[in-house]
Amino acid sequence: MYQDIVLGIAHEAVVTVLLVSAPILGVALITGLAISILQATTQIQEMTLVFVPKIVAVLLVVIIFGPWMLNILTTFMISLYSAIPQMVTI
């Protein structure tokens, strides 16, 4: 009984984390790949060249997708808090 509840909460938490982090990780991956291809074609081997565009891209994604991420997180927390009375048995 309790194992099912804990596993359900853990599953929902993992799905929520994946949903929230996917846009940030995807844009960082694509930006890093594009800069790496640019560095390989121009033979510029500057290690710090990757960081500035990646930081700017991630910041833009957080600004654009921030309200959606916050909505996902608040929905998860509200559903978790509202399910506490059903989880507690006396």
MOPAC internal coordinates of N, CA, C and O (Angstrom, degrees):
PM7 1SCF
backbone

  N    0.0000 0     0.00 0     0.00 0    0    0    0
  C    1.4524 1     0.00 0     0.00 0    1    0    0
  C    1.5278 1   110.61 1     0.00 0    2    1    0
  O    1.2310 1   120.62 1   123.78 1    3    2    1
  N    1.3324 1   116.43 1   -56.22 1    3    2    1
  C    1.4558 1   119.23 1  -178.24 1    5    3    2
  C    1.5229 1   111.60 1   -69.68 1    6    5    3
  O    1.2310 1   120.39 1   148.44 1    7    6    5
  N    1.3136 1   116.85 1   -31.56 1    7    6    5
  C    1.4612 1   119.79 1   178.91 1    9    7    6
  C    1.5175 1   111.12 1   -64.90 1   10    9    7
  O    1.2310 1   120.27 1   141.92 1   11   10    9
  N    1.3177 1   117.09 1   -38.08 1   11   10    9
  C    1.4642 1   120.59 1   178.32 1   13   11   10
  C    1.5271 1   111.29 1   -64.48 1   14   13   11
  O    1.2310 1   120.76 1   140.24 1   15   14   13
  N    1.3144 1   116.15 1   -39.76 1   15   14   13
  C    1.4656 1   119.85 1   179.58 1   17   15   14
  C    1.5215 1   110.21 1   -66.01 1   18   17   15
  O    1.2310 1   120.48 1   133.84 1   19   18   17
  N    1.3295 1   116.69 1   -46.16 1   19   18   17
  C    1.4624 1   120.76 1  -178.40 1   21   19   18
  C    1.5249 1   110.58 1   -65.60 1   22   21   19
  O    1.2310 1   120.17 1   137.79 1   23   22   21
  N    1.3220 1   117.27 1   -42.21 1   23   22   21
  C    1.4624 1   119.90 1   178.96 1   25   23   22
  C    1.5280 1   111.52 1   -66.33 1   26   25   23
  O    1.2310 1   120.18 1   143.74 1   27   26   25
  N    1.3111 1   117.27 1   -36.26 1   27   26   25
  C    1.4657 1   120.30 1   176.78 1   29   27   26
  C    1.5170 1   112.18 1   -64.81 1   30   29   27
  O    1.2310 1   120.88 1   137.04 1   31   30   29
  N    1.3331 1   115.92 1   -42.96 1   31   30   29
  C    1.4642 1   119.84 1   177.80 1   33   31   30
  C    1.5241 1   110.42 1   -65.32 1   34   33   31
  O    1.2310 1   120.43 1   137.34 1   35   34   33
  N    1.3266 1   116.78 1   -42.66 1   35   34   33
  C    1.4676 1   120.14 1   179.70 1   37   35   34
  C    1.5216 1   111.43 1   -63.73 1   38   37   35
  O    1.2310 1   120.45 1   139.48 1   39   38   37
  N    1.3249 1   116.75 1   -40.52 1   39   38   37
  C    1.4703 1   120.26 1   178.40 1   41   39   38
  C    1.5181 1   110.94 1   -63.42 1   42   41   39
  O    1.2310 1   120.68 1   134.57 1   43   42   41
  N    1.3195 1   116.30 1   -45.43 1   43   42   41
  C    1.4606 1   120.16 1   179.76 1   45   43   42
  C    1.5330 1   111.16 1   -65.08 1   46   45   43
  O    1.2310 1   120.17 1   144.34 1   47   46   45
  N    1.3324 1   117.29 1   -35.66 1   47   46   45
  C    1.4650 1   120.99 1   178.60 1   49   47   46
  C    1.5290 1   110.99 1   -67.59 1   50   49   47
  O    1.2310 1   120.34 1   138.28 1   51   50   49
  N    1.3341 1   116.96 1   -41.72 1   51   50   49
  C    1.4611 1   120.10 1   179.41 1   53   51   50
  C    1.5247 1   110.90 1   -65.22 1   54   53   51
  O    1.2310 1   120.27 1   137.95 1   55   54   53
  N    1.3198 1   117.09 1   -42.05 1   55   54   53
  C    1.4674 1   120.52 1   178.09 1   57   55   54
  C    1.5327 1   110.41 1   -63.25 1   58   57   55
  O    1.2310 1   120.45 1   139.68 1   59   58   57
  N    1.3250 1   116.74 1   -40.32 1   59   58   57
  C    1.4625 1   120.33 1   178.71 1   61   59   58
  C    1.5271 1   111.25 1   -64.49 1   62   61   59
  O    1.2310 1   120.44 1   137.26 1   63   62   61
  N    1.3179 1   116.76 1   -42.74 1   63   62   61
  C    1.4657 1   120.33 1   178.77 1   65   63   62
  C    1.5205 1   110.66 1   -63.43 1   66   65   63
  O    1.2310 1   120.15 1   138.51 1   67   66   65
  N    1.3243 1   117.32 1   -41.49 1   67   66   65
  C    1.4613 1   120.33 1   178.77 1   69   67   66
  C    1.5262 1   111.64 1   -64.70 1   70   69   67
  O    1.2310 1   120.58 1   138.96 1   71   70   69
  N    1.3271 1   116.50 1   -41.04 1   71   70   69
  C    1.4679 1   119.93 1   178.99 1   73   71   70
  C    1.5277 1   111.31 1   -64.27 1   74   73   71
  O    1.2310 1   120.40 1   138.03 1   75   74   73
  N    1.3163 1   116.83 1   -41.97 1   75   74   73
  C    1.4601 1   120.15 1  -175.96 1   77   75   74
  C    1.5264 1   111.44 1   -73.61 1   78   77   75
  O    1.2310 1   120.24 1   143.13 1   79   78   77
  N    1.3252 1   117.14 1   -36.87 1   79   78   77
  C    1.4648 1   119.07 1  -175.72 1   81   79   78
  C    1.5270 1   113.94 1   -87.73 1   82   81   79
  O    1.2310 1   119.65 1   165.32 1   83   82   81
  N    1.3122 1   118.28 1   -14.68 1   83   82   81
  C    1.4672 1   120.78 1  -176.00 1   85   83   82
  C    1.5336 1   113.93 1   -60.19 1   86   85   83
  O    1.2310 1   118.59 1   133.13 1   87   86   85
  N    1.3284 1   120.30 1   -46.87 1   87   86   85
  C    1.4775 1   117.92 1  -179.80 1   89   87   86
  C    1.5293 1   113.06 1   -62.33 1   90   89   87
  O    1.2310 1   120.28 1   139.16 1   91   90   89
  N    1.3293 1   117.07 1   -40.84 1   91   90   89
  C    1.4638 1   120.29 1  -178.74 1   93   91   90
  C    1.5228 1   110.59 1   -66.46 1   94   93   91
  O    1.2310 1   120.61 1   132.54 1   95   94   93
  N    1.3295 1   116.43 1   -47.46 1   95   94   93
  C    1.4602 1   119.67 1  -178.97 1   97   95   94
  C    1.5218 1   111.90 1   -66.37 1   98   97   95
  O    1.2310 1   120.36 1   142.38 1   99   98   97
  N    1.3242 1   116.91 1   -37.62 1   99   98   97
  C    1.4646 1   120.33 1   179.42 1  101   99   98
  C    1.5143 1   112.42 1   -64.10 1  102  101   99
  O    1.2310 1   120.47 1   134.54 1  103  102  101
  N    1.3167 1   116.70 1   -45.46 1  103  102  101
  C    1.4599 1   119.96 1  -179.61 1  105  103  102
  C    1.5269 1   110.73 1   -68.47 1  106  105  103
  O    1.2310 1   120.17 1   141.54 1  107  106  105
  N    1.3239 1   117.28 1   -38.46 1  107  106  105
  C    1.4657 1   119.52 1   177.20 1  109  107  106
  C    1.5260 1   110.82 1   -63.86 1  110  109  107
  O    1.2310 1   120.43 1   140.46 1  111  110  109
  N    1.3218 1   116.79 1   -39.54 1  111  110  109
  C    1.4656 1   120.53 1   178.53 1  113  111  110
  C    1.5173 1   111.61 1   -65.77 1  114  113  111
  O    1.2310 1   120.24 1   133.83 1  115  114  113
  N    1.3181 1   117.15 1   -46.17 1  115  114  113
  C    1.4606 1   120.98 1  -178.81 1  117  115  114
  C    1.5318 1   110.71 1   -66.27 1  118  117  115
  O    1.2310 1   120.14 1   139.06 1  119  118  117
  N    1.3262 1   117.34 1   -40.94 1  119  118  117
  C    1.4588 1   120.49 1   178.73 1  121  119  118
  C    1.5269 1   111.49 1   -64.98 1  122  121  119
  O    1.2310 1   120.46 1   136.19 1  123  122  121
  N    1.3237 1   116.72 1   -43.81 1  123  122  121
  C    1.4615 1   120.33 1   177.96 1  125  123  122
  C    1.5142 1   112.24 1   -62.81 1  126  125  123
  O    1.2310 1   120.88 1   140.36 1  127  126  125
  N    1.3392 1   115.93 1   -39.64 1  127  126  125
  C    1.4607 1   119.81 1   178.53 1  129  127  126
  C    1.5288 1   111.34 1   -66.14 1  130  129  127
  O    1.2310 1   120.44 1   137.90 1  131  130  129
  N    1.3240 1   116.76 1   -42.10 1  131  130  129
  C    1.4719 1   120.11 1   179.67 1  133  131  130
  C    1.5292 1   111.24 1   -64.93 1  134  133  131
  O    1.2310 1   120.34 1   137.66 1  135  134  133
  N    1.3171 1   116.96 1   -42.34 1  135  134  133
  C    1.4632 1   119.62 1   178.88 1  137  135  134
  C    1.5288 1   110.47 1   -67.21 1  138  137  135
  O    1.2310 1   120.13 1   142.69 1  139  138  137
  N    1.3303 1   117.36 1   -37.31 1  139  138  137
  C    1.4669 1   120.36 1   178.24 1  141  139  138
  C    1.5234 1   111.75 1   -64.91 1  142  141  139
  O    1.2310 1   120.54 1   140.09 1  143  142  141
  N    1.3198 1   116.58 1   -39.91 1  143  142  141
  C    1.4687 1   119.84 1   176.46 1  145  143  142
  C    1.5240 1   110.31 1   -65.37 1  146  145  143
  O    1.2310 1   120.52 1   139.09 1  147  146  145
  N    1.3205 1   116.62 1   -40.91 1  147  146  145
  C    1.4678 1   120.52 1   176.73 1  149  147  146
  C    1.5251 1   111.56 1   -62.44 1  150  149  147
  O    1.2310 1   120.61 1   138.59 1  151  150  149
  N    1.3208 1   116.45 1   -41.41 1  151  150  149
  C    1.4637 1   119.68 1   178.21 1  153  151  150
  C    1.5247 1   111.60 1   -66.57 1  154  153  151
  O    1.2310 1   120.41 1   142.22 1  155  154  153
  N    1.3156 1   116.83 1   -37.78 1  155  154  153
  C    1.4618 1   119.60 1  -179.47 1  157  155  154
  C    1.5257 1   111.49 1   -69.29 1  158  157  155
  O    1.2310 1   120.27 1   142.67 1  159  158  157
  N    1.3192 1   117.08 1   -37.33 1  159  158  157
  C    1.4628 1   119.01 1  -178.59 1  161  159  158
  C    1.5220 1   112.35 1   -75.23 1  162  161  159
  O    1.2310 1   120.11 1   145.75 1  163  162  161
  N    1.3312 1   117.40 1   -34.25 1  163  162  161
  C    1.4617 1   119.85 1  -179.45 1  165  163  162
  C    1.5148 1   113.06 1   -95.03 1  166  165  163
  O    1.2310 1   119.73 1   174.95 1  167  166  165
  N    1.3088 1   118.12 1    -5.05 1  167  166  165
  C    1.4576 1   125.76 1  -179.45 1  169  167  166
  C    1.5272 1   112.48 1    58.26 1  170  169  167
  O    1.2310 1   121.31 1  -145.80 1  171  170  169
  N    1.3276 1   115.09 1    34.20 1  171  170  169
  C    1.4591 1   120.64 1   172.86 1  173  171  170
  C    1.5260 1   106.35 1   -92.98 1  174  173  171
  O    1.2310 1   120.04 1   -62.45 1  175  174  173
  N    1.3096 1   117.53 1   117.55 1  175  174  173
  C    1.4554 1   121.52 1  -175.71 1  177  175  174
  C    1.5256 1   110.84 1  -109.87 1  178  177  175
  O    1.2310 1   120.74 1  -127.40 1  179  178  177
  N    1.2969 1   116.18 1    52.60 1  179  178  177
  C    1.4568 1   121.60 1   177.86 1  181  179  178
  C    1.5298 1   108.35 1   -93.90 1  182  181  179
  O    1.2310 1   120.57 1   -59.41 1  183  182  181
  N    1.3339 1   116.52 1   120.59 1  183  182  181
  C    1.4610 1   120.52 1  -174.32 1  185  183  182
  C    1.5296 1   112.27 1   -73.00 1  186  185  183
  O    1.2310 1   119.93 1   150.82 1  187  186  185
  N    1.3182 1   117.73 1   -29.18 1  187  186  185
  C    1.4607 1   120.02 1  -177.48 1  189  187  186
  C    1.5202 1   112.69 1   -81.91 1  190  189  187
  O    1.2310 1   119.85 1   172.47 1  191  190  189
  N    1.3191 1   117.90 1    -7.53 1  191  190  189
  C    1.4612 1   121.36 1  -178.26 1  193  191  190
  C    1.5280 1   111.62 1   -66.45 1  194  193  191
  O    1.2310 1   119.43 1   154.31 1  195  194  193
  N    1.3097 1   118.69 1   -25.69 1  195  194  193
  C    1.4544 1   122.15 1  -177.19 1  197  195  194
  C    1.5195 1   111.46 1   -76.64 1  198  197  195
  O    1.2310 1   119.45 1   147.53 1  199  198  197
  N    1.3116 1   118.65 1   -32.47 1  199  198  197
  C    1.4493 1   121.59 1  -169.03 1  201  199  198
  C    1.5203 1   114.16 1   -70.40 1  202  201  199
  O    1.2310 1   119.48 1   136.32 1  203  202  201
  N    1.3026 1   118.60 1   -43.68 1  203  202  201
  C    1.4663 1   120.92 1  -175.73 1  205  203  202
  C    1.5266 1   112.15 1   -64.72 1  206  205  203
  O    1.2310 1   118.46 1   130.67 1  207  206  205
  N    1.3441 1   120.55 1   -49.33 1  207  206  205
  C    1.4626 1   118.40 1   177.35 1  209  207  206
  C    1.5331 1   113.07 1   -64.21 1  210  209  207
  O    1.2310 1   120.65 1   146.11 1  211  210  209
  N    1.3270 1   116.37 1   -33.89 1  211  210  209
  C    1.4557 1   119.42 1   179.62 1  213  211  210
  C    1.5271 1   111.24 1   -68.41 1  214  213  211
  O    1.2310 1   120.39 1   139.73 1  215  214  213
  N    1.3277 1   116.86 1   -40.27 1  215  214  213
  C    1.4674 1   120.50 1   177.89 1  217  215  214
  C    1.5252 1   110.38 1   -65.29 1  218  217  215
  O    1.2310 1   120.32 1   137.99 1  219  218  217
  N    1.3175 1   117.00 1   -42.01 1  219  218  217
  C    1.4707 1   120.47 1   178.91 1  221  219  218
  C    1.5263 1   110.68 1   -64.52 1  222  221  219
  O    1.2310 1   120.09 1   137.28 1  223  222  221
  N    1.3228 1   117.44 1   -42.72 1  223  222  221
  C    1.4635 1   120.91 1  -179.55 1  225  223  222
  C    1.5261 1   111.12 1   -65.26 1  226  225  223
  O    1.2310 1   120.41 1   137.19 1  227  226  225
  N    1.3224 1   116.82 1   -42.81 1  227  226  225
  C    1.4691 1   119.83 1   179.11 1  229  227  226
  C    1.5203 1   110.42 1   -66.09 1  230  229  227
  O    1.2310 1   119.84 1   140.83 1  231  230  229
  N    1.3253 1   117.90 1   -39.17 1  231  230  229
  C    1.4603 1   120.55 1   177.44 1  233  231  230
  C    1.5238 1   111.29 1   -62.71 1  234  233  231
  O    1.2310 1   120.03 1   138.56 1  235  234  233
  N    1.3264 1   117.55 1   -41.44 1  235  234  233
  C    1.4651 1   120.76 1   177.35 1  237  235  234
  C    1.5262 1   111.54 1   -63.94 1  238  237  235
  O    1.2310 1   120.57 1   140.51 1  239  238  237
  N    1.3253 1   116.51 1   -39.49 1  239  238  237
  C    1.4707 1   119.71 1   178.98 1  241  239  238
  C    1.5221 1   110.63 1   -66.28 1  242  241  239
  O    1.2310 1   120.27 1   140.90 1  243  242  241
  N    1.3247 1   117.09 1   -39.10 1  243  242  241
  C    1.4628 1   119.82 1   178.24 1  245  243  242
  C    1.5261 1   110.50 1   -65.63 1  246  245  243
  O    1.2310 1   120.51 1   141.92 1  247  246  245
  N    1.3157 1   116.63 1   -38.08 1  247  246  245
  C    1.4661 1   119.79 1   178.30 1  249  247  246
  C    1.5306 1   110.59 1   -67.61 1  250  249  247
  O    1.2310 1   120.37 1   137.51 1  251  250  249
  N    1.3213 1   116.90 1   -42.49 1  251  250  249
  C    1.4628 1   120.31 1  -176.88 1  253  251  250
  C    1.5338 1   111.62 1   -74.31 1  254  253  251
  O    1.2310 1   120.64 1   132.00 1  255  254  253
  N    1.3332 1   116.38 1   -48.00 1  255  254  253
  C    1.4597 1   120.69 1  -175.33 1  257  255  254
  C    1.5233 1   113.87 1   -94.54 1  258  257  255
  O    1.2310 1   119.54 1  -178.28 1  259  258  257
  N    1.3233 1   118.49 1     1.72 1  259  258  257
  C    1.4571 1   121.88 1  -177.80 1  261  259  258
  C    1.5194 1   114.51 1   -56.77 1  262  261  259
  O    1.2310 1   119.22 1   131.25 1  263  262  261
  N    1.3369 1   119.09 1   -48.75 1  263  262  261
  C    1.4626 1   118.49 1   178.78 1  265  263  262
  C    1.5310 1   113.15 1   -62.29 1  266  265  263
  O    1.2310 1   120.29 1   142.77 1  267  266  265
  N    1.3139 1   117.06 1   -37.23 1  267  266  265
  C    1.4648 1   120.11 1   177.66 1  269  267  266
  C    1.5313 1   110.63 1   -65.40 1  270  269  267
  O    1.2310 1   120.41 1   136.77 1  271  270  269
  N    1.3369 1   116.82 1   -43.23 1  271  270  269
  C    1.4672 1   120.48 1   178.52 1  273  271  270
  C    1.5217 1   111.05 1   -62.85 1  274  273  271
  O    1.2310 1   120.81 1   137.30 1  275  274  273
  N    1.3250 1   116.06 1   -42.70 1  275  274  273
  C    1.4564 1   120.09 1   178.83 1  277  275  274
  C    1.5195 1   111.21 1   -64.06 1  278  277  275
  O    1.2310 1   120.37 1   142.47 1  279  278  277
  N    1.3228 1   116.91 1   -37.53 1  279  278  277
  C    1.4673 1   120.86 1   177.53 1  281  279  278
  C    1.5284 1   111.23 1   -64.41 1  282  281  279
  O    1.2310 1   120.35 1   137.81 1  283  282  281
  N    1.3201 1   116.93 1   -42.19 1  283  282  281
  C    1.4710 1   120.62 1   178.32 1  285  283  282
  C    1.5220 1   110.22 1   -62.85 1  286  285  283
  O    1.2310 1   120.34 1   134.59 1  287  286  285
  N    1.3266 1   116.96 1   -45.41 1  287  286  285
  C    1.4669 1   120.44 1  -178.73 1  289  287  286
  C    1.5215 1   112.57 1   -67.11 1  290  289  287
  O    1.2310 1   119.99 1   138.70 1  291  290  289
  N    1.3236 1   117.62 1   -41.30 1  291  290  289
  C    1.4632 1   119.19 1   179.44 1  293  291  290
  C    1.5182 1   111.59 1   -69.30 1  294  293  291
  O    1.2310 1   119.90 1   145.03 1  295  294  293
  N    1.3258 1   117.79 1   -34.97 1  295  294  293
  C    1.4700 1   120.25 1   176.28 1  297  295  294
  C    1.5219 1   110.43 1   -64.08 1  298  297  295
  O    1.2310 1   120.47 1   138.01 1  299  298  297
  N    1.3243 1   116.71 1   -41.99 1  299  298  297
  C    1.4687 1   119.93 1   177.93 1  301  299  298
  C    1.5262 1   110.94 1   -63.04 1  302  301  299
  O    1.2310 1   120.26 1   134.23 1  303  302  301
  N    1.3240 1   117.11 1   -45.77 1  303  302  301
  C    1.4611 1   119.95 1  -177.85 1  305  303  302
  C    1.5202 1   111.95 1   -67.70 1  306  305  303
  O    1.2310 1   119.72 1   141.13 1  307  306  305
  N    1.3158 1   118.14 1   -38.87 1  307  306  305
  C    1.4656 1   120.48 1   178.12 1  309  307  306
  C    1.5171 1   110.56 1   -64.69 1  310  309  307
  O    1.2310 1   120.29 1   137.26 1  311  310  309
  N    1.3312 1   117.05 1   -42.74 1  311  310  309
  C    1.4694 1   119.13 1   178.14 1  313  311  310
  C    1.5244 1   111.19 1   -66.60 1  314  313  311
  O    1.2310 1   120.09 1   145.46 1  315  314  313
  N    1.3255 1   117.42 1   -34.54 1  315  314  313
  C    1.4601 1   120.56 1   178.17 1  317  315  314
  C    1.5262 1   110.82 1   -68.87 1  318  317  315
  O    1.2310 1   120.15 1   134.45 1  319  318  317
  N    1.3324 1   117.32 1   -45.55 1  319  318  317
  C    1.4596 1   120.50 1   180.00 1  321  319  318
  C    1.5284 1   111.59 1   -67.21 1  322  321  319
  O    1.2310 1   119.98 1   143.36 1  323  322  321
  N    1.3090 1   117.65 1   -36.64 1  323  322  321
  C    1.4654 1   119.36 1  -179.81 1  325  323  322
  C    1.5275 1   112.45 1   -73.81 1  326  325  323
  O    1.2310 1   119.93 1   161.61 1  327  326  325
  N    1.3191 1   117.74 1   -18.39 1  327  326  325
  C    1.4714 1   121.16 1   178.86 1  329  327  326
  C    1.5237 1   112.57 1   -88.90 1  330  329  327
  O    1.2310 1   119.37 1   174.75 1  331  330  329
  N    1.3143 1   118.80 1    -5.25 1  331  330  329
  C    1.4661 1   121.21 1  -178.42 1  333  331  330
  C    1.5272 1   112.24 1   -60.82 1  334  333  331
  O    1.2310 1   118.68 1   135.75 1  335  334  333
  N    1.3249 1   120.13 1   -44.25 1  335  334  333
  C    1.4650 1   117.88 1   179.86 1  337  335  334
  C    1.5329 1   114.19 1   -61.67 1  338  337  335
  O    1.2310 1   119.88 1   148.32 1  339  338  337
  N    1.3270 1   117.84 1   -31.68 1  339  338  337
  C    1.4530 1   119.60 1   178.06 1  341  339  338
  C    1.5315 1   111.66 1   -75.43 1  342  341  339
  O    1.2310 1   120.21 1   156.72 1  343  342  341
  N    1.3294 1   117.20 1   -23.28 1  343  342  341
  C    1.4593 1   120.79 1  -178.70 1  345  343  342
  C    1.5158 1   112.22 1   -80.85 1  346  345  343
  O    1.2310 1   120.72 1   149.98 1  347  346  345
  N    1.3150 1   116.24 1   -30.02 1  347  346  345
  C    1.4663 1   120.97 1  -176.29 1  349  347  346
  C    1.5252 1   108.61 1   -85.00 1  350  349  347
  O    1.2310 1   121.54 1   -56.95 1  351  350  349
  N    1.3010 1   114.66 1   123.05 1  351  350  349
  C    1.4719 1   119.56 1   176.01 1  353  351  350
  C    1.5207 1   108.52 1  -117.53 1  354  353  351
  O    1.2310 1   121.16 1   -40.65 1  355  354  353
  N    1.2779 1   115.38 1   139.35 1  355  354  353
  C    1.4752 1   120.02 1  -177.94 1  357  355  354
  C    1.5078 1   110.78 1   -94.93 1  358  357  355
  O    1.2310 1   120.10 1   180.00 1  359  358  357

